[in-house]
Amino acid sequence: MSVRTFLTPILFMVLHHLVLNLASVILMFAHLASHPELGQSLLQNSIDSETLTKILVEGNIMTWASLSAMIVLIPLYLAYLYYWKKKDQSLLLTERAHVKQWGSALAIILGATGLTQLWMALLSSFDPMSFLGHKFQDYLDKVALFDGRTATIALELVVTVFLVPIGEELLFRGIIQGELRRAFRPFVSVIGTTLLFALFHLDLIQGSYVLIAGFALSAAYHFTRQIFVPIAMHILFNFVGSGWLSRLIGADETTEVGIIIGLYAFILVGAFGYYYLWREQKKKDTVQV
């Protein structure tokens, strides 16, 4: 354990947000410069969070900002991981994962998606006047706004489903869990990474369901010791959980219900997948002892 153990996760999380926010600000000013009437309207009226959100949506700024941030951050994360590998302190686990491990990991993340659906259904049952009910409604309003963005489907798909999961997995499972693993027992590194992953999203509702996916990702990475496993899991989680599956197949209400029932069924399948990976890890630990 050293200062690096605690400082590295904090600095990289702050850096990630700084790069993303800087890209958002630059793109927002560029959008205002290309739409002078919008800038004049802002100068004449008070600027509130709702106005800024509308600008972000209309200019597809968050999509382009995420793309720009990932172009910068993914190579940076890879460079950091490569640097420590050259120093014989490799943080990134790249052992070969067999087919059963891959299948179990993907079942786990689908089960986590089902648990997320259950949690969201529970939140929707809260009184809108209660604290959690109010927070949940605010979250739904934000999601509805950004669902109306006009960026091309291809761009949104590449950014949301592929680039963001790759960047976040290199940061959290690669760098942060790697740093924690050097100093703490596996259980602590998995739980610590899960909590930091939830806090990183800076939203109570999103953070609450990210805890479920975050634990699944961190645990699967620990069991399989292969970074491509949580990357694939994260891609699948975003593809299904963010509505891309429904969007691409043009799902109607009946199909949506079928997808949700299928995800509920995967909760049990995912539990078996977790048990399988845990049991295999126990066998490895016994052999090593």
C-alpha positions as CSV (number, residue, x, y, z in Angstrom):
1,M,0.0,0.0,0.0
2,S,1.3,3.5,-0.9
3,V,0.1,7.0,-1.7
4,R,-0.2,5.8,-5.3
5,T,-2.8,3.2,-4.3
6,F,-5.2,6.0,-3.3
7,L,-4.0,8.9,-5.4
8,T,-4.1,7.2,-8.8
9,P,-7.8,6.3,-8.8
10,I,-8.8,9.8,-7.6
11,L,-6.6,11.6,-10.2
12,F,-7.7,9.4,-13.1
13,M,-11.4,9.8,-12.2
14,V,-11.0,13.6,-12.0
15,L,-9.0,13.6,-15.2
16,H,-11.8,11.7,-17.0
17,H,-14.4,14.2,-15.9
18,L,-12.2,17.2,-16.7
19,V,-11.5,16.0,-20.3
20,L,-15.2,15.2,-20.8
21,N,-16.3,18.6,-19.4
22,L,-13.7,20.5,-21.3
23,A,-14.8,18.8,-24.6
24,S,-18.4,19.7,-23.7
25,V,-17.6,23.4,-23.1
26,I,-15.5,23.7,-26.3
27,L,-18.2,22.1,-28.3
28,M,-21.0,24.2,-26.7
29,F,-19.1,27.4,-27.5
30,A,-18.5,26.1,-31.1
31,H,-22.3,25.4,-31.4
32,L,-23.2,28.9,-30.1
33,A,-20.7,30.5,-32.5
34,S,-22.4,28.7,-35.4
35,H,-25.8,29.7,-34.1
36,P,-25.4,33.4,-33.2
37,E,-29.1,33.8,-32.6
38,L,-28.9,31.3,-29.8
39,G,-26.0,33.2,-28.2
40,Q,-28.0,36.4,-28.4
41,S,-31.0,34.7,-26.8
42,L,-28.8,33.5,-23.9
43,L,-27.4,37.0,-23.3
44,Q,-30.9,38.5,-23.2
45,N,-32.3,35.9,-20.9
46,S,-31.1,34.3,-17.6
47,I,-29.1,31.1,-18.1
48,D,-30.5,28.2,-16.1
49,S,-29.8,24.4,-16.1
50,E,-32.8,23.7,-18.3
51,T,-31.6,26.1,-21.0
52,L,-28.1,24.6,-21.0
53,T,-29.5,21.1,-21.1
54,K,-31.5,22.0,-24.2
55,I,-28.4,23.4,-25.9
56,L,-26.5,20.2,-25.1
57,V,-29.3,18.1,-26.6
58,E,-29.9,20.2,-29.7
59,G,-26.3,20.3,-30.6
60,N,-25.6,16.6,-29.8
61,I,-22.9,18.0,-27.7
62,M,-22.7,15.2,-25.1
63,T,-22.4,12.6,-27.9
64,W,-19.6,14.5,-29.6
65,A,-17.9,15.3,-26.3
66,S,-17.9,11.6,-25.3
67,L,-16.4,10.7,-28.6
68,S,-13.7,13.4,-28.3
69,A,-12.9,12.4,-24.7
70,M,-12.6,8.7,-25.5
71,I,-10.2,9.6,-28.4
72,V,-8.0,11.3,-25.9
73,L,-8.5,9.1,-22.8
74,I,-8.3,5.6,-24.2
75,P,-4.7,6.0,-25.6
76,L,-3.8,7.7,-22.3
77,Y,-5.1,4.8,-20.2
78,L,-3.3,2.3,-22.5
79,A,-0.1,4.3,-22.2
80,Y,-0.3,4.2,-18.4
81,L,-1.0,0.5,-18.3
82,Y,1.9,-0.2,-20.7
83,Y,4.2,2.0,-18.6
84,W,3.7,-0.1,-15.5
85,K,3.9,-3.4,-17.5
86,K,7.4,-2.3,-18.7
87,K,8.3,-1.9,-15.0
88,D,7.2,-5.4,-14.3
89,Q,4.2,-4.1,-12.3
90,S,1.5,-5.0,-14.7
91,L,-1.9,-3.8,-13.7
92,L,-3.8,-5.3,-16.6
93,L,-4.9,-8.9,-16.5
94,T,-4.9,-10.6,-19.9
95,E,-5.0,-14.4,-19.1
96,R,-6.8,-16.6,-21.5
97,A,-10.5,-17.1,-20.6
98,H,-12.2,-20.3,-21.8
99,V,-15.7,-20.5,-23.4
100,K,-17.5,-21.4,-20.1
101,Q,-16.0,-18.4,-18.4
102,W,-17.1,-16.1,-21.3
103,G,-20.6,-17.6,-21.2
104,S,-20.9,-17.3,-17.4
105,A,-19.7,-13.7,-17.5
106,L,-22.2,-12.7,-20.2
107,A,-25.0,-14.5,-18.3
108,I,-24.0,-12.5,-15.2
109,I,-24.2,-9.1,-16.9
110,L,-27.6,-10.0,-18.4
111,G,-28.7,-11.0,-14.9
112,A,-27.4,-7.7,-13.6
113,T,-29.5,-6.0,-16.3
114,G,-32.5,-7.8,-15.1
115,L,-31.8,-6.8,-11.5
116,T,-31.4,-3.2,-12.8
117,Q,-34.9,-3.4,-14.4
118,L,-36.3,-4.6,-11.1
119,W,-34.7,-1.8,-9.2
120,M,-36.0,0.8,-11.6
121,A,-39.5,-0.7,-11.3
122,L,-39.2,-0.4,-7.5
123,L,-38.1,3.2,-7.8
124,S,-41.0,4.0,-10.1
125,S,-43.4,2.9,-7.3
126,F,-42.2,5.6,-4.9
127,D,-44.4,8.7,-4.4
128,P,-43.1,11.4,-6.7
129,M,-43.2,13.8,-3.7
130,S,-40.8,11.6,-1.7
131,F,-37.0,12.2,-1.9
132,L,-36.3,9.0,-4.0
133,G,-39.5,9.5,-6.1
134,H,-38.5,13.1,-6.9
135,K,-34.9,12.0,-7.8
136,F,-36.2,9.2,-10.0
137,Q,-38.5,11.5,-11.9
138,D,-35.7,14.0,-12.5
139,Y,-33.6,11.2,-13.8
140,L,-36.3,10.1,-16.2
141,D,-36.7,13.7,-17.4
142,K,-33.0,13.9,-18.3
143,V,-33.1,10.5,-20.1
144,A,-36.2,11.6,-22.1
145,L,-34.4,14.8,-23.1
146,F,-31.3,13.0,-24.3
147,D,-33.3,10.3,-26.1
148,G,-34.4,13.1,-28.4
149,R,-30.9,14.0,-29.6
150,T,-30.4,14.1,-33.4
151,A,-27.0,12.6,-33.8
152,T,-26.8,9.8,-36.3
153,I,-27.7,6.3,-35.0
154,A,-24.2,5.1,-36.1
155,L,-22.4,7.8,-34.1
156,E,-24.5,7.2,-30.9
157,L,-24.1,3.5,-31.2
158,V,-20.3,3.6,-31.6
159,V,-19.9,6.1,-28.7
160,T,-22.4,4.7,-26.2
161,V,-22.1,1.0,-26.8
162,F,-18.4,0.6,-27.8
163,L,-16.1,3.5,-27.0
164,V,-17.5,4.5,-23.6
165,P,-17.4,0.9,-22.2
166,I,-13.8,0.4,-23.5
167,G,-12.7,3.7,-21.9
168,E,-14.4,3.1,-18.6
169,E,-13.2,-0.5,-18.3
170,L,-9.6,0.4,-19.0
171,L,-10.0,3.1,-16.2
172,F,-11.9,1.1,-13.6
173,R,-11.1,-2.6,-14.1
174,G,-7.7,-1.9,-15.7
175,I,-6.2,1.0,-13.7
176,I,-8.2,1.4,-10.5
177,Q,-8.9,-2.3,-9.8
178,G,-5.4,-3.0,-10.7
179,E,-4.0,-0.5,-8.3
180,L,-6.3,-1.7,-5.5
181,R,-5.4,-5.3,-6.2
182,R,-1.7,-4.5,-5.6
183,A,-2.5,-3.4,-2.0
184,F,-5.6,-5.2,-0.9
185,R,-7.3,-8.6,-0.9
186,P,-9.5,-9.4,-3.9
187,F,-12.7,-8.8,-2.0
188,V,-11.6,-5.3,-1.1
189,S,-10.4,-4.4,-4.6
190,V,-13.7,-5.6,-6.1
191,I,-15.9,-3.8,-3.7
192,G,-13.7,-0.7,-3.7
193,T,-13.8,-0.5,-7.5
194,T,-17.6,-1.1,-7.5
195,L,-18.2,1.8,-5.1
196,L,-15.9,4.2,-7.0
197,F,-17.6,3.2,-10.3
198,A,-21.0,4.2,-8.8
199,L,-19.7,7.5,-7.4
200,F,-18.1,8.3,-10.7
201,H,-21.5,8.7,-12.4
202,L,-22.4,11.6,-10.1
203,D,-26.1,10.9,-10.0
204,L,-27.9,9.1,-7.2
205,I,-30.3,7.1,-9.4
206,Q,-27.8,6.2,-12.0
207,G,-25.2,5.4,-9.3
208,S,-27.6,3.1,-7.5
209,Y,-28.1,0.8,-10.5
210,V,-24.5,1.1,-11.6
211,L,-23.6,-0.6,-8.3
212,I,-25.2,-3.8,-9.7
213,A,-23.4,-3.7,-13.0
214,G,-20.2,-2.5,-11.4
215,F,-20.0,-5.4,-9.0
216,A,-20.7,-7.9,-11.9
217,L,-17.9,-6.3,-14.0
218,S,-15.4,-6.2,-11.2
219,A,-16.2,-9.7,-9.9
220,A,-16.0,-11.2,-13.4
221,Y,-12.7,-9.5,-14.1
222,H,-11.3,-10.9,-10.9
223,F,-12.5,-14.4,-11.7
224,T,-11.5,-14.5,-15.3
225,R,-8.4,-12.3,-15.1
226,Q,-9.1,-11.1,-18.7
227,I,-9.8,-7.4,-19.4
228,F,-11.7,-8.2,-22.5
229,V,-14.4,-10.0,-20.5
230,P,-15.6,-6.9,-18.6
231,I,-15.3,-4.9,-21.7
232,A,-17.6,-7.3,-23.6
233,M,-20.0,-7.4,-20.6
234,H,-20.1,-3.6,-20.4
235,I,-20.8,-3.4,-24.1
236,L,-23.7,-5.9,-23.7
237,F,-25.1,-4.0,-20.7
238,N,-25.1,-0.7,-22.6
239,F,-26.6,-2.3,-25.7
240,V,-29.5,-3.9,-23.9
241,G,-29.9,-1.6,-20.9
242,S,-29.7,1.6,-22.8
243,G,-32.5,0.5,-25.1
244,W,-30.3,-0.1,-28.2
245,L,-31.6,-3.6,-28.7
246,S,-35.2,-2.4,-28.7
247,R,-34.4,0.6,-30.9
248,L,-32.6,-1.4,-33.6
249,I,-35.2,-4.2,-33.8
250,G,-38.1,-1.6,-33.6
251,A,-39.6,-3.3,-30.6
252,D,-43.2,-2.7,-29.9
253,E,-44.8,-2.8,-26.4
254,T,-45.3,-6.6,-26.5
255,T,-41.7,-7.1,-27.6
256,E,-40.4,-4.8,-24.8
257,V,-42.3,-6.8,-22.2
258,G,-40.8,-10.0,-23.7
259,I,-37.3,-8.6,-23.4
260,I,-37.9,-7.5,-19.8
261,I,-39.2,-11.0,-18.9
262,G,-36.2,-12.5,-20.5
263,L,-33.9,-10.3,-18.5
264,Y,-35.7,-11.3,-15.3
265,A,-35.1,-15.0,-16.2
266,F,-31.4,-14.2,-16.6
267,I,-31.2,-13.2,-13.0
268,L,-31.2,-16.8,-12.0
269,V,-29.0,-17.8,-14.9
270,G,-26.5,-15.1,-14.0
271,A,-26.5,-16.3,-10.4
272,F,-25.4,-19.8,-11.6
273,G,-22.8,-18.1,-13.8
274,Y,-21.4,-16.2,-10.8
275,Y,-21.4,-19.5,-8.8
276,Y,-19.5,-21.3,-11.6
277,L,-16.8,-18.6,-11.8
278,W,-16.5,-18.5,-8.0
279,R,-16.1,-22.2,-7.8
280,E,-13.5,-22.3,-10.5
281,Q,-11.5,-19.6,-8.7
282,K,-11.7,-21.6,-5.5
283,K,-10.3,-24.6,-7.3
284,K,-7.4,-22.5,-8.6
285,D,-6.7,-21.1,-5.1
286,T,-6.7,-24.7,-3.7
287,V,-4.2,-25.9,-6.4
288,Q,-1.9,-22.9,-5.8
289,V,-1.9,-23.5,-2.0
